[in-house]
Structure formats: C-alpha cells, structure tokens
C-alpha cells in the first residue's frame, strides 16, 4: 500500500507550499489597485462650538 509511505507525499506537500509561499504572493501583490487612498494633510480642521442653549 504505497499511500502509507510518507516520503513522496511529504515532498509533494513541501514543494506545493514552497510554490504557494514564494511564487504566488509576489504575483498577487504586483497588481496596482485603482483606488489607493491619497495622503491627507496634517492640518486639523477647526470645529465650531455648539451654541444651542440647554436651559
């Protein structure tokens, strides 16, 4: 029963994970997404105080 011999199956598992972790992520990360967030300025906007009377 050759399926009980772990030697070939372990190497298949190892090389498949090696491909998944080394080849595929750079290909996915190389895509440029069209809606990247733009940098915002460091200025804080001034808020107006609330002038409603509570009494």
Jmol script that loads the backbone (N, CA, C; Angstrom):
load data "model"
ATOM      1  N   UNK A   1       0.851  -1.178   0.000  1.00  0.00           N
ATOM      2  CA  UNK A   1       0.000   0.000   0.000  1.00  0.00           C
ATOM      3  C   UNK A   1       0.896   1.240   0.000  1.00  0.00           C
ATOM      4  N   UNK A   2       1.097   1.847  -1.135  1.00  0.00           N
ATOM      5  CA  UNK A   2       2.047   2.954  -1.224  1.00  0.00           C
ATOM      6  C   UNK A   2       1.557   4.242  -0.561  1.00  0.00           C
ATOM      7  N   UNK A   3       0.269   4.374  -0.311  1.00  0.00           N
ATOM      8  CA  UNK A   3      -0.212   5.602   0.307  1.00  0.00           C
ATOM      9  C   UNK A   3       0.225   5.723   1.771  1.00  0.00           C
ATOM     10  N   UNK A   4       0.720   4.671   2.354  1.00  0.00           N
ATOM     11  CA  UNK A   4       1.193   4.734   3.722  1.00  0.00           C
ATOM     12  C   UNK A   4       2.650   5.191   3.811  1.00  0.00           C
ATOM     13  N   UNK A   5       3.335   5.256   2.696  1.00  0.00           N
ATOM     14  CA  UNK A   5       4.718   5.723   2.688  1.00  0.00           C
ATOM     15  C   UNK A   5       4.703   7.250   2.653  1.00  0.00           C
ATOM     16  N   UNK A   6       5.153   7.944   3.715  1.00  0.00           N
ATOM     17  CA  UNK A   6       5.039   9.402   3.762  1.00  0.00           C
ATOM     18  C   UNK A   6       6.086  10.146   2.941  1.00  0.00           C
ATOM     19  N   UNK A   7       7.096   9.454   2.445  1.00  0.00           N
ATOM     20  CA  UNK A   7       8.197  10.153   1.767  1.00  0.00           C
ATOM     21  C   UNK A   7       7.737  10.919   0.527  1.00  0.00           C
ATOM     22  N   UNK A   8       7.055  10.345  -0.442  1.00  0.00           N
ATOM     23  CA  UNK A   8       6.692  11.147  -1.623  1.00  0.00           C
ATOM     24  C   UNK A   8       5.625  12.190  -1.304  1.00  0.00           C
ATOM     25  N   UNK A   9       4.713  11.884  -0.411  1.00  0.00           N
ATOM     26  CA  UNK A   9       3.630  12.816  -0.122  1.00  0.00           C
ATOM     27  C   UNK A   9       4.115  14.015   0.682  1.00  0.00           C
ATOM     28  N   UNK A  10       5.098  13.794   1.523  1.00  0.00           N
ATOM     29  CA  UNK A  10       5.651  14.920   2.260  1.00  0.00           C
ATOM     30  C   UNK A  10       6.378  15.877   1.324  1.00  0.00           C
ATOM     31  N   UNK A  11       7.108  15.359   0.358  1.00  0.00           N
ATOM     32  CA  UNK A  11       7.807  16.228  -0.592  1.00  0.00           C
ATOM     33  C   UNK A  11       6.811  16.965  -1.488  1.00  0.00           C
ATOM     34  N   UNK A  12       5.733  16.324  -1.868  1.00  0.00           N
ATOM     35  CA  UNK A  12       4.696  17.000  -2.653  1.00  0.00           C
ATOM     36  C   UNK A  12       4.083  18.122  -1.833  1.00  0.00           C
ATOM     37  N   UNK A  13       3.786  17.873  -0.576  1.00  0.00           N
ATOM     38  CA  UNK A  13       3.242  18.897   0.307  1.00  0.00           C
ATOM     39  C   UNK A  13       4.245  20.029   0.495  1.00  0.00           C
ATOM     40  N   UNK A  14       5.496  19.694   0.717  1.00  0.00           N
ATOM     41  CA  UNK A  14       6.529  20.708   0.927  1.00  0.00           C
ATOM     42  C   UNK A  14       6.710  21.597  -0.300  1.00  0.00           C
ATOM     43  N   UNK A  15       6.815  21.006  -1.472  1.00  0.00           N
ATOM     44  CA  UNK A  15       7.025  21.801  -2.678  1.00  0.00           C
ATOM     45  C   UNK A  15       5.788  22.595  -3.073  1.00  0.00           C
ATOM     46  N   UNK A  16       4.611  22.078  -2.794  1.00  0.00           N
ATOM     47  CA  UNK A  16       3.405  22.859  -3.095  1.00  0.00           C
ATOM     48  C   UNK A  16       3.328  24.080  -2.188  1.00  0.00           C
ATOM     49  N   UNK A  17       3.674  23.937  -0.903  1.00  0.00           N
ATOM     50  CA  UNK A  17       3.697  25.105  -0.016  1.00  0.00           C
ATOM     51  C   UNK A  17       4.826  26.056  -0.376  1.00  0.00           C
ATOM     52  N   UNK A  18       5.918  25.527  -0.848  1.00  0.00           N
ATOM     53  CA  UNK A  18       7.010  26.381  -1.300  1.00  0.00           C
ATOM     54  C   UNK A  18       6.554  27.243  -2.477  1.00  0.00           C
ATOM     55  N   UNK A  19       5.802  26.663  -3.386  1.00  0.00           N
ATOM     56  CA  UNK A  19       5.259  27.433  -4.508  1.00  0.00           C
ATOM     57  C   UNK A  19       4.259  28.450  -4.004  1.00  0.00           C
ATOM     58  N   UNK A  20       3.385  28.049  -3.111  1.00  0.00           N
ATOM     59  CA  UNK A  20       2.368  28.978  -2.603  1.00  0.00           C
ATOM     60  C   UNK A  20       2.997  30.165  -1.879  1.00  0.00           C
ATOM     61  N   UNK A  21       4.073  29.935  -1.145  1.00  0.00           N
ATOM     62  CA  UNK A  21       4.646  30.998  -0.329  1.00  0.00           C
ATOM     63  C   UNK A  21       5.699  31.834  -1.034  1.00  0.00           C
ATOM     64  N   UNK A  22       6.239  31.371  -2.148  1.00  0.00           N
ATOM     65  CA  UNK A  22       7.294  32.134  -2.813  1.00  0.00           C
ATOM     66  C   UNK A  22       6.889  32.679  -4.174  1.00  0.00           C
ATOM     67  N   UNK A  23       6.076  31.985  -4.904  1.00  0.00           N
ATOM     68  CA  UNK A  23       5.755  32.389  -6.270  1.00  0.00           C
ATOM     69  C   UNK A  23       4.459  33.192  -6.337  1.00  0.00           C
ATOM     70  N   UNK A  24       3.439  32.744  -5.660  1.00  0.00           N
ATOM     71  CA  UNK A  24       2.117  33.351  -5.816  1.00  0.00           C
ATOM     72  C   UNK A  24       1.980  34.715  -5.136  1.00  0.00           C
ATOM     73  N   UNK A  25       2.448  34.947  -3.888  1.00  0.00           N
ATOM     74  CA  UNK A  25       2.264  36.266  -3.269  1.00  0.00           C
ATOM     75  C   UNK A  25       2.862  37.435  -4.045  1.00  0.00           C
ATOM     76  N   UNK A  26       4.072  37.356  -4.600  1.00  0.00           N
ATOM     77  CA  UNK A  26       4.547  38.497  -5.387  1.00  0.00           C
ATOM     78  C   UNK A  26       3.694  38.767  -6.622  1.00  0.00           C
ATOM     79  N   UNK A  27       3.147  37.737  -7.218  1.00  0.00           N
ATOM     80  CA  UNK A  27       2.282  37.943  -8.382  1.00  0.00           C
ATOM     81  C   UNK A  27       1.002  38.663  -7.980  1.00  0.00           C
ATOM     82  N   UNK A  28       0.459  38.325  -6.827  1.00  0.00           N
ATOM     83  CA  UNK A  28      -0.764  38.978  -6.365  1.00  0.00           C
ATOM     84  C   UNK A  28      -0.473  40.405  -5.927  1.00  0.00           C
ATOM     85  N   UNK A  29       0.639  40.619  -5.223  1.00  0.00           N
ATOM     86  CA  UNK A  29       0.970  41.950  -4.728  1.00  0.00           C
ATOM     87  C   UNK A  29       1.453  42.888  -5.827  1.00  0.00           C
ATOM     88  N   UNK A  30       1.761  42.370  -6.999  1.00  0.00           N
ATOM     89  CA  UNK A  30       2.231  43.212  -8.096  1.00  0.00           C
ATOM     90  C   UNK A  30       1.092  43.982  -8.754  1.00  0.00           C
ATOM     91  N   UNK A  31      -0.141  43.600  -8.500  1.00  0.00           N
ATOM     92  CA  UNK A  31      -1.269  44.303  -9.105  1.00  0.00           C
ATOM     93  C   UNK A  31      -1.411  45.682  -8.493  1.00  0.00           C
ATOM     94  N   UNK A  32      -1.732  46.652  -9.322  1.00  0.00           N
ATOM     95  CA  UNK A  32      -1.941  48.007  -8.835  1.00  0.00           C
ATOM     96  C   UNK A  32      -3.445  48.211  -8.687  1.00  0.00           C
ATOM     97  N   UNK A  33      -3.858  48.571  -7.506  1.00  0.00           N
ATOM     98  CA  UNK A  33      -5.270  48.773  -7.249  1.00  0.00           C
ATOM     99  C   UNK A  33      -5.651  50.197  -7.639  1.00  0.00           C
ATOM    100  N   UNK A  34      -6.761  50.394  -8.320  1.00  0.00           N
ATOM    101  CA  UNK A  34      -7.098  51.718  -8.847  1.00  0.00           C
ATOM    102  C   UNK A  34      -7.521  52.736  -7.796  1.00  0.00           C
ATOM    103  N   UNK A  35      -7.977  52.314  -6.673  1.00  0.00           N
ATOM    104  CA  UNK A  35      -8.476  53.273  -5.686  1.00  0.00           C
ATOM    105  C   UNK A  35      -7.628  53.275  -4.423  1.00  0.00           C
ATOM    106  N   UNK A  36      -6.353  53.610  -4.591  1.00  0.00           N
ATOM    107  CA  UNK A  36      -5.486  53.716  -3.423  1.00  0.00           C
ATOM    108  C   UNK A  36      -5.817  54.992  -2.668  1.00  0.00           C
ATOM    109  N   UNK A  37      -5.766  54.961  -1.364  1.00  0.00           N
ATOM    110  CA  UNK A  37      -6.091  56.169  -0.602  1.00  0.00           C
ATOM    111  C   UNK A  37      -5.018  57.233  -0.786  1.00  0.00           C
ATOM    112  N   UNK A  38      -5.455  58.470  -0.876  1.00  0.00           N
ATOM    113  CA  UNK A  38      -4.498  59.559  -1.027  1.00  0.00           C
ATOM    114  C   UNK A  38      -4.051  60.031   0.350  1.00  0.00           C
ATOM    115  N   UNK A  39      -2.887  60.655   0.392  1.00  0.00           N
ATOM    116  CA  UNK A  39      -2.371  61.157   1.655  1.00  0.00           C
ATOM    117  C   UNK A  39      -3.138  62.407   2.065  1.00  0.00           C
ATOM    118  N   UNK A  40      -3.471  62.490   3.314  1.00  0.00           N
ATOM    119  CA  UNK A  40      -4.193  63.663   3.803  1.00  0.00           C
ATOM    120  C   UNK A  40      -3.210  64.623   4.449  1.00  0.00           C
ATOM    121  N   UNK A  41      -3.605  65.866   4.532  1.00  0.00           N
ATOM    122  CA  UNK A  41      -2.731  66.857   5.158  1.00  0.00           C
ATOM    123  C   UNK A  41      -2.797  66.707   6.671  1.00  0.00           C
ATOM    124  N   UNK A  42      -1.802  67.267   7.334  1.00  0.00           N
ATOM    125  CA  UNK A  42      -1.717  67.140   8.779  1.00  0.00           C
ATOM    126  C   UNK A  42      -2.493  68.252   9.487  1.00  0.00           C
ATOM    127  N   UNK A  43      -3.108  69.152   8.734  1.00  0.00           N
ATOM    128  CA  UNK A  43      -3.853  70.251   9.360  1.00  0.00           C
ATOM    129  C   UNK A  43      -5.135  69.721   9.993  1.00  0.00           C
ATOM    130  N   UNK A  44      -5.434  70.259  11.162  1.00  0.00           N
ATOM    131  CA  UNK A  44      -6.687  69.886  11.806  1.00  0.00           C
ATOM    132  C   UNK A  44      -7.730  70.929  11.453  1.00  0.00           C
ATOM    133  N   UNK A  45      -8.897  70.476  11.164  1.00  0.00           N
ATOM    134  CA  UNK A  45      -9.963  71.423  10.861  1.00  0.00           C
ATOM    135  C   UNK A  45     -10.527  71.962  12.165  1.00  0.00           C
ATOM    136  N   UNK A  46     -10.847  73.220  12.154  1.00  0.00           N
ATOM    137  CA  UNK A  46     -11.408  73.829  13.364  1.00  0.00           C
ATOM    138  C   UNK A  46     -12.904  73.550  13.413  1.00  0.00           C
ATOM    139  N   UNK A  47     -13.329  73.107  14.554  1.00  0.00           N
ATOM    140  CA  UNK A  47     -14.747  72.840  14.734  1.00  0.00           C
ATOM    141  C   UNK A  47     -15.396  74.026  15.430  1.00  0.00           C
ATOM    142  N   UNK A  48     -16.632  74.268  15.074  1.00  0.00           N
ATOM    143  CA  UNK A  48     -17.356  75.373  15.707  1.00  0.00           C
ATOM    144  C   UNK A  48     -18.077  74.849  16.945  1.00  0.00           C
ATOM    145  N   UNK A  49     -18.156  75.692  17.932  1.00  0.00           N
ATOM    146  CA  UNK A  49     -18.807  75.265  19.163  1.00  0.00           C
ATOM    147  C   UNK A  49     -20.320  75.199  18.964  1.00  0.00           C
ATOM    148  N   UNK A  50     -20.950  74.457  19.802  1.00  0.00           N
ATOM    149  CA  UNK A  50     -22.380  74.264  19.727  1.00  0.00           C
ATOM    150  C   UNK A  50     -23.030  75.390  20.536  1.00  0.00           C
ATOM    151  N   UNK A  51     -23.821  76.194  19.878  1.00  0.00           N
ATOM    152  CA  UNK A  51     -24.380  77.371  20.544  1.00  0.00           C
ATOM    153  C   UNK A  51     -25.825  77.190  20.964  1.00  0.00           C
ATOM    154  N   UNK A  52     -26.337  76.017  21.041  1.00  0.00           N
ATOM    155  CA  UNK A  52     -27.711  75.822  21.452  1.00  0.00           C
ATOM    156  C   UNK A  52     -27.807  75.945  22.974  1.00  0.00           C
ATOM    157  N   UNK A  53     -28.767  76.666  23.452  1.00  0.00           N
ATOM    158  CA  UNK A  53     -28.949  76.750  24.912  1.00  0.00           C
ATOM    159  C   UNK A  53     -29.626  75.458  25.426  1.00  0.00           C
ATOM    160  N   UNK A  54     -29.127  74.949  26.518  1.00  0.00           N
ATOM    161  CA  UNK A  54     -29.697  73.734  27.103  1.00  0.00           C
ATOM    162  C   UNK A  54     -30.546  74.049  28.333  1.00  0.00           C
ATOM    163  N   UNK A  55     -30.773  75.277  28.626  1.00  0.00           N
ATOM    164  CA  UNK A  55     -31.573  75.622  29.805  1.00  0.00           C
ATOM    165  C   UNK A  55     -32.784  76.415  29.434  1.00  0.00           C
TER     166      UNK A  55
END
end "model"
wireframe off; spacefill off
backbone 0.3
color backbone group
